[in-house]
Amino acid sequence: MLGTRGTAGYIAPEVFSRNFGGVSNKSDVYSYGMLVLEMVGARKNLDSGVSETSEMFPHCVYKDLELDKDDIVFGAISEEEKVVARKMVLISLWCIQTIPSDRPSMTEVVEMLEGPLHSLQIAPKPFLFSL
């Protein structure tokens, strides 16, 4: 029970290094964010010819969102589904911030999910993913 467990790409940075802060419920928020990004389909739509690491994955999502390449990130879906997917991705990007205090609580995540898309801004790139 003392060792680190889980899929490396979903484990918050503070679990590996206390330089990022202590392990807390915000560590679970990070894992939630990475999981939702994958569920929305952002990872499966990356170039399969490129070996993407967990560190590169969010960088590619940011790049596609900045270039308004929703079709690449979300795939061919209806406009209504695209709005929901975009909202989920934007919230997930807040969840994967490197510093735990920069991440929302799960209560705030639920409030963002229930709120309108236009009230969400793209999160700053976490410095681990700034390439």
PyMOL CGO cylinders between C-alpha atoms (Angstrom):
from pymol import cmd
from pymol.cgo import CYLINDER

trace = [
    CYLINDER, 0.00, 0.00, 0.00, 2.98, 2.35, 0.26, 0.3, 1, 1, 1, 1, 1, 1,
    CYLINDER, 2.98, 2.35, 0.26, 3.98, 2.28, -3.41, 0.3, 1, 1, 1, 1, 1, 1,
    CYLINDER, 3.98, 2.28, -3.41, 2.56, 4.31, -6.29, 0.3, 1, 1, 1, 1, 1, 1,
    CYLINDER, 2.56, 4.31, -6.29, -0.17, 2.51, -8.18, 0.3, 1, 1, 1, 1, 1, 1,
    CYLINDER, -0.17, 2.51, -8.18, -2.14, 3.29, -11.31, 0.3, 1, 1, 1, 1, 1, 1,
    CYLINDER, -2.14, 3.29, -11.31, -1.67, 4.07, -14.97, 0.3, 1, 1, 1, 1, 1, 1,
    CYLINDER, -1.67, 4.07, -14.97, 1.24, 6.50, -15.29, 0.3, 1, 1, 1, 1, 1, 1,
    CYLINDER, 1.24, 6.50, -15.29, -0.55, 8.89, -17.65, 0.3, 1, 1, 1, 1, 1, 1,
    CYLINDER, -0.55, 8.89, -17.65, -3.38, 9.38, -15.18, 0.3, 1, 1, 1, 1, 1, 1,
    CYLINDER, -3.38, 9.38, -15.18, -1.30, 9.90, -12.05, 0.3, 1, 1, 1, 1, 1, 1,
    CYLINDER, -1.30, 9.90, -12.05, -0.94, 13.49, -10.85, 0.3, 1, 1, 1, 1, 1, 1,
    CYLINDER, -0.94, 13.49, -10.85, 2.58, 14.99, -10.83, 0.3, 1, 1, 1, 1, 1, 1,
    CYLINDER, 2.58, 14.99, -10.83, 2.55, 15.45, -7.04, 0.3, 1, 1, 1, 1, 1, 1,
    CYLINDER, 2.55, 15.45, -7.04, 2.30, 11.69, -6.58, 0.3, 1, 1, 1, 1, 1, 1,
    CYLINDER, 2.30, 11.69, -6.58, 5.72, 11.37, -8.21, 0.3, 1, 1, 1, 1, 1, 1,
    CYLINDER, 5.72, 11.37, -8.21, 7.34, 14.51, -6.79, 0.3, 1, 1, 1, 1, 1, 1,
    CYLINDER, 7.34, 14.51, -6.79, 6.40, 16.48, -3.70, 0.3, 1, 1, 1, 1, 1, 1,
    CYLINDER, 6.40, 16.48, -3.70, 7.83, 19.58, -5.44, 0.3, 1, 1, 1, 1, 1, 1,
    CYLINDER, 7.83, 19.58, -5.44, 4.36, 19.99, -6.98, 0.3, 1, 1, 1, 1, 1, 1,
    CYLINDER, 4.36, 19.99, -6.98, 2.55, 19.79, -3.64, 0.3, 1, 1, 1, 1, 1, 1,
    CYLINDER, 2.55, 19.79, -3.64, 1.11, 17.12, -1.43, 0.3, 1, 1, 1, 1, 1, 1,
    CYLINDER, 1.11, 17.12, -1.43, -1.17, 14.30, -2.50, 0.3, 1, 1, 1, 1, 1, 1,
    CYLINDER, -1.17, 14.30, -2.50, -4.79, 15.29, -1.92, 0.3, 1, 1, 1, 1, 1, 1,
    CYLINDER, -4.79, 15.29, -1.92, -8.26, 15.07, -3.44, 0.3, 1, 1, 1, 1, 1, 1,
    CYLINDER, -8.26, 15.07, -3.44, -6.87, 17.36, -6.18, 0.3, 1, 1, 1, 1, 1, 1,
    CYLINDER, -6.87, 17.36, -6.18, -4.76, 14.37, -7.27, 0.3, 1, 1, 1, 1, 1, 1,
    CYLINDER, -4.76, 14.37, -7.27, -8.00, 12.60, -8.13, 0.3, 1, 1, 1, 1, 1, 1,
    CYLINDER, -8.00, 12.60, -8.13, -9.17, 15.67, -10.05, 0.3, 1, 1, 1, 1, 1, 1,
    CYLINDER, -9.17, 15.67, -10.05, -6.07, 15.35, -12.25, 0.3, 1, 1, 1, 1, 1, 1,
    CYLINDER, -6.07, 15.35, -12.25, -6.82, 11.67, -12.94, 0.3, 1, 1, 1, 1, 1, 1,
    CYLINDER, -6.82, 11.67, -12.94, -10.43, 12.55, -13.74, 0.3, 1, 1, 1, 1, 1, 1,
    CYLINDER, -10.43, 12.55, -13.74, -9.31, 15.19, -16.23, 0.3, 1, 1, 1, 1, 1, 1,
    CYLINDER, -9.31, 15.19, -16.23, -6.96, 12.83, -18.07, 0.3, 1, 1, 1, 1, 1, 1,
    CYLINDER, -6.96, 12.83, -18.07, -9.63, 10.11, -18.18, 0.3, 1, 1, 1, 1, 1, 1,
    CYLINDER, -9.63, 10.11, -18.18, -12.29, 12.46, -19.57, 0.3, 1, 1, 1, 1, 1, 1,
    CYLINDER, -12.29, 12.46, -19.57, -9.88, 13.71, -22.26, 0.3, 1, 1, 1, 1, 1, 1,
    CYLINDER, -9.88, 13.71, -22.26, -9.41, 10.15, -23.41, 0.3, 1, 1, 1, 1, 1, 1,
    CYLINDER, -9.41, 10.15, -23.41, -13.12, 9.32, -23.17, 0.3, 1, 1, 1, 1, 1, 1,
    CYLINDER, -13.12, 9.32, -23.17, -14.09, 12.30, -25.31, 0.3, 1, 1, 1, 1, 1, 1,
    CYLINDER, -14.09, 12.30, -25.31, -11.88, 10.82, -27.94, 0.3, 1, 1, 1, 1, 1, 1,
    CYLINDER, -11.88, 10.82, -27.94, -9.06, 13.31, -28.11, 0.3, 1, 1, 1, 1, 1, 1,
    CYLINDER, -9.06, 13.31, -28.11, -6.35, 10.66, -27.76, 0.3, 1, 1, 1, 1, 1, 1,
    CYLINDER, -6.35, 10.66, -27.76, -7.71, 8.18, -30.32, 0.3, 1, 1, 1, 1, 1, 1,
    CYLINDER, -7.71, 8.18, -30.32, -7.79, 10.89, -32.97, 0.3, 1, 1, 1, 1, 1, 1,
    CYLINDER, -7.79, 10.89, -32.97, -4.10, 11.73, -32.68, 0.3, 1, 1, 1, 1, 1, 1,
    CYLINDER, -4.10, 11.73, -32.68, -1.81, 10.79, -35.55, 0.3, 1, 1, 1, 1, 1, 1,
    CYLINDER, -1.81, 10.79, -35.55, -1.31, 7.05, -35.09, 0.3, 1, 1, 1, 1, 1, 1,
    CYLINDER, -1.31, 7.05, -35.09, 2.05, 7.29, -36.83, 0.3, 1, 1, 1, 1, 1, 1,
    CYLINDER, 2.05, 7.29, -36.83, 3.44, 9.36, -33.97, 0.3, 1, 1, 1, 1, 1, 1,
    CYLINDER, 3.44, 9.36, -33.97, 4.41, 7.81, -30.68, 0.3, 1, 1, 1, 1, 1, 1,
    CYLINDER, 4.41, 7.81, -30.68, 2.53, 10.05, -28.24, 0.3, 1, 1, 1, 1, 1, 1,
    CYLINDER, 2.53, 10.05, -28.24, 3.44, 9.95, -24.58, 0.3, 1, 1, 1, 1, 1, 1,
    CYLINDER, 3.44, 9.95, -24.58, 1.11, 11.00, -21.79, 0.3, 1, 1, 1, 1, 1, 1,
    CYLINDER, 1.11, 11.00, -21.79, 3.09, 14.24, -21.58, 0.3, 1, 1, 1, 1, 1, 1,
    CYLINDER, 3.09, 14.24, -21.58, 2.60, 15.03, -25.29, 0.3, 1, 1, 1, 1, 1, 1,
    CYLINDER, 2.60, 15.03, -25.29, -1.10, 14.18, -25.35, 0.3, 1, 1, 1, 1, 1, 1,
    CYLINDER, -1.10, 14.18, -25.35, -2.42, 17.35, -23.62, 0.3, 1, 1, 1, 1, 1, 1,
    CYLINDER, -2.42, 17.35, -23.62, -0.06, 19.50, -25.70, 0.3, 1, 1, 1, 1, 1, 1,
    CYLINDER, -0.06, 19.50, -25.70, -1.67, 18.17, -28.89, 0.3, 1, 1, 1, 1, 1, 1,
    CYLINDER, -1.67, 18.17, -28.89, -5.17, 18.84, -27.52, 0.3, 1, 1, 1, 1, 1, 1,
    CYLINDER, -5.17, 18.84, -27.52, -4.20, 22.46, -26.70, 0.3, 1, 1, 1, 1, 1, 1,
    CYLINDER, -4.20, 22.46, -26.70, -2.71, 22.95, -30.16, 0.3, 1, 1, 1, 1, 1, 1,
    CYLINDER, -2.71, 22.95, -30.16, -5.82, 21.63, -31.91, 0.3, 1, 1, 1, 1, 1, 1,
    CYLINDER, -5.82, 21.63, -31.91, -8.14, 23.76, -29.74, 0.3, 1, 1, 1, 1, 1, 1,
    CYLINDER, -8.14, 23.76, -29.74, -6.05, 26.88, -30.36, 0.3, 1, 1, 1, 1, 1, 1,
    CYLINDER, -6.05, 26.88, -30.36, -6.24, 26.24, -34.11, 0.3, 1, 1, 1, 1, 1, 1,
    CYLINDER, -6.24, 26.24, -34.11, -10.02, 25.55, -33.90, 0.3, 1, 1, 1, 1, 1, 1,
    CYLINDER, -10.02, 25.55, -33.90, -9.52, 22.01, -35.19, 0.3, 1, 1, 1, 1, 1, 1,
    CYLINDER, -9.52, 22.01, -35.19, -12.55, 20.64, -33.35, 0.3, 1, 1, 1, 1, 1, 1,
    CYLINDER, -12.55, 20.64, -33.35, -13.05, 17.99, -36.02, 0.3, 1, 1, 1, 1, 1, 1,
    CYLINDER, -13.05, 17.99, -36.02, -9.61, 16.55, -35.29, 0.3, 1, 1, 1, 1, 1, 1,
    CYLINDER, -9.61, 16.55, -35.29, -10.12, 16.55, -31.53, 0.3, 1, 1, 1, 1, 1, 1,
    CYLINDER, -10.12, 16.55, -31.53, -13.73, 15.38, -31.45, 0.3, 1, 1, 1, 1, 1, 1,
    CYLINDER, -13.73, 15.38, -31.45, -14.18, 13.49, -34.71, 0.3, 1, 1, 1, 1, 1, 1,
    CYLINDER, -14.18, 13.49, -34.71, -17.19, 13.73, -37.00, 0.3, 1, 1, 1, 1, 1, 1,
    CYLINDER, -17.19, 13.73, -37.00, -20.10, 14.33, -34.60, 0.3, 1, 1, 1, 1, 1, 1,
    CYLINDER, -20.10, 14.33, -34.60, -23.20, 16.53, -34.52, 0.3, 1, 1, 1, 1, 1, 1,
    CYLINDER, -23.20, 16.53, -34.52, -23.00, 20.19, -33.46, 0.3, 1, 1, 1, 1, 1, 1,
    CYLINDER, -23.00, 20.19, -33.46, -24.79, 19.43, -30.18, 0.3, 1, 1, 1, 1, 1, 1,
    CYLINDER, -24.79, 19.43, -30.18, -22.34, 16.64, -29.36, 0.3, 1, 1, 1, 1, 1, 1,
    CYLINDER, -22.34, 16.64, -29.36, -19.46, 18.92, -30.34, 0.3, 1, 1, 1, 1, 1, 1,
    CYLINDER, -19.46, 18.92, -30.34, -20.61, 21.53, -27.77, 0.3, 1, 1, 1, 1, 1, 1,
    CYLINDER, -20.61, 21.53, -27.77, -20.75, 18.89, -25.01, 0.3, 1, 1, 1, 1, 1, 1,
    CYLINDER, -20.75, 18.89, -25.01, -17.38, 17.44, -26.04, 0.3, 1, 1, 1, 1, 1, 1,
    CYLINDER, -17.38, 17.44, -26.04, -15.74, 20.88, -26.16, 0.3, 1, 1, 1, 1, 1, 1,
    CYLINDER, -15.74, 20.88, -26.16, -17.10, 21.66, -22.68, 0.3, 1, 1, 1, 1, 1, 1,
    CYLINDER, -17.10, 21.66, -22.68, -15.73, 18.37, -21.34, 0.3, 1, 1, 1, 1, 1, 1,
    CYLINDER, -15.73, 18.37, -21.34, -12.31, 19.00, -22.88, 0.3, 1, 1, 1, 1, 1, 1,
    CYLINDER, -12.31, 19.00, -22.88, -12.09, 22.57, -21.56, 0.3, 1, 1, 1, 1, 1, 1,
    CYLINDER, -12.09, 22.57, -21.56, -13.01, 21.42, -18.06, 0.3, 1, 1, 1, 1, 1, 1,
    CYLINDER, -13.01, 21.42, -18.06, -10.55, 18.54, -18.28, 0.3, 1, 1, 1, 1, 1, 1,
    CYLINDER, -10.55, 18.54, -18.28, -7.75, 20.93, -19.21, 0.3, 1, 1, 1, 1, 1, 1,
    CYLINDER, -7.75, 20.93, -19.21, -8.43, 22.81, -15.97, 0.3, 1, 1, 1, 1, 1, 1,
    CYLINDER, -8.43, 22.81, -15.97, -8.32, 19.48, -14.10, 0.3, 1, 1, 1, 1, 1, 1,
    CYLINDER, -8.32, 19.48, -14.10, -4.84, 18.58, -15.38, 0.3, 1, 1, 1, 1, 1, 1,
    CYLINDER, -4.84, 18.58, -15.38, -3.06, 21.70, -14.20, 0.3, 1, 1, 1, 1, 1, 1,
    CYLINDER, -3.06, 21.70, -14.20, 0.39, 20.83, -12.83, 0.3, 1, 1, 1, 1, 1, 1,
    CYLINDER, 0.39, 20.83, -12.83, 0.02, 22.66, -9.51, 0.3, 1, 1, 1, 1, 1, 1,
    CYLINDER, 0.02, 22.66, -9.51, -2.82, 21.13, -7.43, 0.3, 1, 1, 1, 1, 1, 1,
    CYLINDER, -2.82, 21.13, -7.43, -4.08, 24.50, -6.17, 0.3, 1, 1, 1, 1, 1, 1,
    CYLINDER, -4.08, 24.50, -6.17, -4.66, 25.55, -9.82, 0.3, 1, 1, 1, 1, 1, 1,
    CYLINDER, -4.66, 25.55, -9.82, -7.10, 22.66, -10.32, 0.3, 1, 1, 1, 1, 1, 1,
    CYLINDER, -7.10, 22.66, -10.32, -10.81, 23.00, -9.54, 0.3, 1, 1, 1, 1, 1, 1,
    CYLINDER, -10.81, 23.00, -9.54, -12.43, 20.93, -6.83, 0.3, 1, 1, 1, 1, 1, 1,
    CYLINDER, -12.43, 20.93, -6.83, -14.84, 18.23, -7.97, 0.3, 1, 1, 1, 1, 1, 1,
    CYLINDER, -14.84, 18.23, -7.97, -17.70, 20.47, -6.80, 0.3, 1, 1, 1, 1, 1, 1,
    CYLINDER, -17.70, 20.47, -6.80, -16.41, 23.19, -9.12, 0.3, 1, 1, 1, 1, 1, 1,
    CYLINDER, -16.41, 23.19, -9.12, -16.07, 20.64, -11.93, 0.3, 1, 1, 1, 1, 1, 1,
    CYLINDER, -16.07, 20.64, -11.93, -19.74, 19.69, -11.53, 0.3, 1, 1, 1, 1, 1, 1,
    CYLINDER, -19.74, 19.69, -11.53, -20.73, 23.38, -11.56, 0.3, 1, 1, 1, 1, 1, 1,
    CYLINDER, -20.73, 23.38, -11.56, -18.73, 23.91, -14.77, 0.3, 1, 1, 1, 1, 1, 1,
    CYLINDER, -18.73, 23.91, -14.77, -20.37, 20.86, -16.37, 0.3, 1, 1, 1, 1, 1, 1,
    CYLINDER, -20.37, 20.86, -16.37, -23.82, 22.19, -15.48, 0.3, 1, 1, 1, 1, 1, 1,
    CYLINDER, -23.82, 22.19, -15.48, -23.02, 25.72, -16.69, 0.3, 1, 1, 1, 1, 1, 1,
    CYLINDER, -23.02, 25.72, -16.69, -22.96, 27.14, -20.21, 0.3, 1, 1, 1, 1, 1, 1,
    CYLINDER, -22.96, 27.14, -20.21, -20.04, 26.56, -22.59, 0.3, 1, 1, 1, 1, 1, 1,
    CYLINDER, -20.04, 26.56, -22.59, -19.53, 30.27, -23.21, 0.3, 1, 1, 1, 1, 1, 1,
    CYLINDER, -19.53, 30.27, -23.21, -18.59, 30.80, -19.55, 0.3, 1, 1, 1, 1, 1, 1,
    CYLINDER, -18.59, 30.80, -19.55, -15.56, 28.47, -19.88, 0.3, 1, 1, 1, 1, 1, 1,
    CYLINDER, -15.56, 28.47, -19.88, -12.15, 29.67, -20.91, 0.3, 1, 1, 1, 1, 1, 1,
    CYLINDER, -12.15, 29.67, -20.91, -9.26, 27.52, -22.05, 0.3, 1, 1, 1, 1, 1, 1,
    CYLINDER, -9.26, 27.52, -22.05, -6.98, 26.72, -19.13, 0.3, 1, 1, 1, 1, 1, 1,
    CYLINDER, -6.98, 26.72, -19.13, -3.37, 27.88, -19.21, 0.3, 1, 1, 1, 1, 1, 1,
    CYLINDER, -3.37, 27.88, -19.21, -0.96, 25.21, -20.44, 0.3, 1, 1, 1, 1, 1, 1,
    CYLINDER, -0.96, 25.21, -20.44, 0.51, 23.33, -17.50, 0.3, 1, 1, 1, 1, 1, 1,
    CYLINDER, 0.51, 23.33, -17.50, 4.27, 23.82, -17.58, 0.3, 1, 1, 1, 1, 1, 1,
    CYLINDER, 4.27, 23.82, -17.58, 4.89, 20.08, -17.88, 0.3, 1, 1, 1, 1, 1, 1,
    CYLINDER, 4.89, 20.08, -17.88, 3.08, 20.22, -21.21, 0.3, 1, 1, 1, 1, 1, 1,
    CYLINDER, 3.08, 20.22, -21.21, 4.41, 23.53, -22.53, 0.3, 1, 1, 1, 1, 1, 1,
    CYLINDER, 4.41, 23.53, -22.53, 6.41, 22.61, -25.62, 0.3, 1, 1, 1, 1, 1, 1,
]
cmd.load_cgo(trace, "trace")
